[in-house]
Amino acid sequence: MKRERAIFLVVGLALLVGVQAISTSLLLSPDGARIQWPEPGSTHGLSFVASGDAWMAPGPAAISELRLEATPMGKAQAALLVFPAERQVVKSGSAALFALPFWSARASLPAEGSWSLRLVAIARDGRRVESAPRRIDATSLGDPSDAGFSSWSAAHLGAIAAILVGALLVAYFARKGGPAWLNKAAPFIAAAMWLNELAYQSYWMAVGGWSQSVSLMIQMCGLSIIFIPICLFLKDSPRRRYLADVLYFWGVGGALQAILTPDIGASGFPSYRYFSFFISHGLIIVAVVALVASGSIRIGLRSLSRCILVSNLVLVPVYLVDRLLALVPPYAPGNYFALGYPPPTGSPIDLMVSIFGPSPRYIVGLEIMGILVFVILWLPWGIASRLRTRPDISLNSGS
């Protein structure tokens, strides 16, 4: 059985790395333009938001104009509709720091039918690049996913409820079966995690949304998805316990934040990205619950200090990767572990920027915030440990 599990790990890791390497190589073109949303052949209302990315050497600032063009299909000499596209800009307060290659455009089509979309980017020196045409169908009835995703909507609460039910079921069986149950369940949990990630990475590449600045698995949840299956397959040993310590804080901290404050943009229920996002982060929670309930994880102060140390050691190479990614197409700095810039859509990191200033200065605030989150995750274990070691106090009446 050990041999089969070793083969599983090697093949799984090779596939994950292979998909990311292939996706990266496909983007190494000096100039490029892509439509990510809407998906090819999808059906939408007459009004929708399109998005994607566009780049030209030596960087996003080389582009002077971005526009989305729409043409009705099957009509000779049809009128061309043009919609301005806006790029995402990283700001510090009201000041713009730098532009990103990502764009969005609001399209309003005049009639139902099949339409061809194309993004056009024009450089300051006159160069021009166009995306591949994308066919979509427009209808006045629209599509439920056009409304996008809204936090704390029925779709959001339903996903949270499903994850909670799954975690409770796993906790019940893991507590009842102990390490023996976890040993039997580990291949299924690991396979579900990696197959879902492989499907998601492949989908993202197929629809033109994969970018090494946002899609590499070097964020907290991505690293958890890589290492949790390895941890599940390891026998009980100091090596497994050290790895489990870090994955508890990374997995629960990262996945809970993602589940409670999801960032999936226009991908509302019942889009594929909606399901994949919550399955991915839900499986992280389920896997950690399985480790905890089966008795394979016991968190102490050493676990907390070990995670803080490992996290800081990881941040150094991740920050370097973030900076180096700005030098290669699509010329977008990475933002893994949110070290590069606050998300343009807004987040608590904006407060860190207002206090400490732009990156790398606000990383001090991230450090404080991260340690606070880790301490909160440790507290239930610390309180439980103190209650177990607290001496009983007897009161002798009549003495």
N, C-alpha and C positions, 0 to 999 in steps of 0.2 A: 504493500500500500504506500510505503514511503516513496518508492520509485515513481508510482503514478502521480503522487502529489507534487513531486519535484518536476516531473514533465509538465504538469498543469501550470505550475508557476513560471517555468521557463517559457513555455509557449505563450501564456497570457501576457507576460511582460514584453516578449518580443513583438507581439501583435500591437500592444499599446504604443510602444516606441516606434514601430514601423509605420503605423497610421500617422503619427505626429511628424515623423521624418518626411514621409511622402507629401503630406499637406504643406509642410514648410517649403519643400523644393518646388512645388507648383506655384508658389508666390514670388519666387526670386526673379521677377521681371522688373526692369527699371520703372516702367509705367504700367498702370493697370486701373481698371474700373469694374466694379461688380455690383449687382443688385442682390441683396440677401433676402429681402422681404418686399413684396409677396413671393411666395414659393411658385415654381413653375407649374402652370396648369391649374392653379388654385382659383377659387371663386370668391369674389369680394363685392362689397357694396360699391356704389358709384363714387363714394368718397372714402379714401383710405390713406394711411401713411406708409410710404415706401422708405426703405433704408438699405444701406450697404456701405461700401468703402471705395475710395479712389485715391491714387497716389501717383506722383511723378517725381523723378529725381530732381533735386537732392532731398525733397521732403514735401510734406503737405502744403507748406507756404508757397511752393512753386505754382500751385493751381490758383488761377484768378477767377474762374467761373465754373460752376457746377449746375447742371440742369437735367431734369428728368423729362424725356420725350415720350409721348403716347400717341400711337397711330392705330385706328380701327383696322382690323384685319379683314381681308376679302373685299376691300372697297378701292377701286381705282381712283387715283388722284385725291385720296382722302386728306383732309386737313390735319396738320401736325399740331398737337397740343404741347405746350412747353410749361413746365412747373419748376420754379427755382428750388434748388436744393441747398440746405444749410449744413455746414460742417459743425461737428462738435468742437468746442473750444474750452480748454482748461483755464479756469480763472482763479485769481486770488483776490477775494472781495469783488470789486467791480473791474479790476484790471485783468485783461486777457494775457495769459502767459504764453501759450502756444496752441496751434491748431492740431487736431487729430484727423486721420484719414476717413473717419466715419461720418456719414451724412444721413440726413432724412429729408423727405419732401412730402408735402400734402398734395395728393392728386385728387382732382374732382372731374370725373368723366361725365360727358353730357348724355350718354345713351348706353343702354345695355348691349351686350355682345362680347365678342372676343377682341382683345386689345394686345398690341405689342408695346412693351416698355423698353426703353433704352436710356442708360445714363451717359451723358456726355460731359467730359472734363476738358477744359481748355487752360493751358499753361500761360504764364505771363509772357513767355517768349513765342507764343503762337502754336506750340505743339498741341495736339488734340488726341484724346484717347476715348474710346467708346466701349461700353460694356456689351456683352453678348445680349441679343434681344431676349426678352422674357415674355412669354404669352400668358395672359390671365383672362378669366371670364368675369365680366361685370354684370351685376343684377341689382335691381332696386330692392330685392329682399335682403341682400347682404349675406354675411356669414357671421355666426356667433363669435368667432375668434377675432373679428375686425375690431371689436370694442376694446381689445387689449386686455391686460391683466390688471385687476384692482385688488390691492391689499385688503384683507378682511372681508372680501366678498364671499358669496356662497361657495365659489370654486376654491378660494383660498382655505376657508374653514373646512370644506370637505376633504381637501388634501391633508390638512393637519389632523383631522379626525381619523382618516385612514392610516396615517403613520402612527398615531397613538394606539390604535387598535392593534396594529401589527407588532408594535413594541411590547404591548402588554401580553399578547399571546406568546411571543418569543420569551419574555421574562418568565412566564408561567412554566413553559416546557424546559427552559434552561435551568431554572431553580429546582425543578423536580428531577431532571435527569443529570444535572451536574456536568462535570468535564466529559463524561462518556457521551452525553447528548450533544455537546458542542463539537466533539470529534466527528460525530456522524453528520451534523448539520453544516459543518465548516465548508465542505465542497460546494454545497448548494448556495450558501450565502456568497462565497467567493465568486462562483460562476455568475450569479445574478449581478453582482457589482461590476465585474469586468465586461460581461456581455452588454450590459446597458451602456457602459462607457464607450465601448467600441462602436456600438450602434449610433450613439450620440455624436461621436467624433466623425464617423463616416457621413452621417446626415448633414452635419455642419459643413463638411467639405463639399458635399453634393449641391447644397443650396447656395454656395458662395459666401458663407458666413464665417468660415474658419480663418483665423489670423493668429500668427504666433504671438502677437502682443496680448491676446486675451484667452487663447485656447490651450496653451501648454499646461501640463498637469503639475505645475510647480506652485500652485496656490494651496492653502491649507486643506481644503476639501479634496483637491486632486491628489495631493500626497497621501491623504488618508485612504483614498480609494486604491492607491497603489500598494500601501503597506498593510492595510487591514487583512487582506487575504493571506499575506505572508505570516502575519502574527497568528492568524487562526490555525495555520498549518504547523507552526512550530510547537515542539513539545515544551512542557513547563520547564523553564530554565531562567537564569538571570537575564539572558539575552531577550527572551520573550517578554519577561516582566518589564524590562527597561523600555522595550518598544511599545508595549501595551500602555505604560504610563503616559507616554507622549501622545499616543493615538486617542486615549481617553479625552485629554484636554483639546487636542486639535479636532477630533471628530465631533464631539458634542458641542464645543464652542463654535466651530466653523459651520457645522450643519444646522444647528439651532438658529444661528443668526440668519443663514440663508433661507431657512423655512419660514421664519417669522417676518423677514423683510426681503422677499424674493425680488430679484431684478431680472424679469424675463420680458420686459418691454411689451411689444405688440402681441406676444404669444399667449393669448388667453385660452381658456377652456373652449373646445376640446383639442387644441393643437398638439402635435407630437412633442414640441419642446416643453409644453406644460407638463405632460406626463413624465417625460424623461427627467426633467429637473427635479420633480418631487420624488420620483423613484430613486434617483441617484442619492439625494441627501437623506431620504427616508431609510435607505439601506445602510447608510453610515450609522445612523442612530440605532437601527435594529442590530447591527453587528456589535456595536459597543455595548448595548443592553445584553446581548447574548454572552459577551465576555464577562460582564459584571455579574449577571444573575447566576452564571455557572460557577462562580467563585474563581475565575481565572484572572481577575483584576482586583487588587486591593490598593487603594490610593492613600498615601500618607504624605507627610511634609517632604520627604525625599522625592516622591513622585512629582510634587509641585516644583521643587527646585530643579529637578532634572529636566522637566519640560521647559521651564524658563531658559535654562542653559542651552538646550538643543535648539529652541526656537531662535535664540539670538545668533547661534552659530549658523543656522540656515539662512537668516536674513542677509548675511554678507554676500554670499554668491548670488542670491536671488536679486538683490539690489544691483549687482553688476550686470546680470542678465537683462534686467529692466532697462538699464542705460544702453547696453550694446544693441538691443533690438531696434533702437531709433536709427541705427546706421544701415540697416538692411530693409528691403521692401517688405511691408508697405510703409516703412519709415515711421512707425509709431512706437514710442517708448512703451515698454511693458509696465504693468501696474500690479504685478503679483504681490500679495500681502498688502496691497494698497500703499506701497512704498513710494510710488512715483508721483501720484497726484490724486486729489479727491475725485470720486466719480462725478462726472458732469451732471448726473441726475440728482445729486444732493445726497448727503449722508452725514453721520456724526463727525466724520473727519473734517468737515467744514469748520467745526468748532476748534479742532486742533490747529487748523491753518490760521484762524483768527487769533489764537493765543501764541503760537510758536512761529508762524510764517510758513511759506511754501516748503516743499521737500528740498533737501533732506531734513530741514529743521523740525517739521511737525512729526518726524519719526519718534522724537522724544515723547510726544503725546500719545502716539500709537503704543509705545512701550508701556506707558503707564496704564492705558486703557486695556491692553492685553493682559498685563499682570493682574489687574482688577478682575477681569473676566475669569482668569485661571483660579484666582483665590475664591471667587464665588462658587466655581465648580468643585473646589476642594472642600468647602465648608461643610457640606452634609457628611462627608467622610470624617472630617475633624471632629464634628459634634458627636457623631456616632461612636468614634473611638474614645472620646472623653467620657461618654456615658457608660461605655463598657468597663472602663478602668476606674470609674468613680466608686469609692468604698461605700458599702451600705452603712447607714446610720441607724442604730437601734435605740429606741427610747424605752427605758425600763421604768414603767409606772410604779410608784410606791417606794422608790429608793430615795 
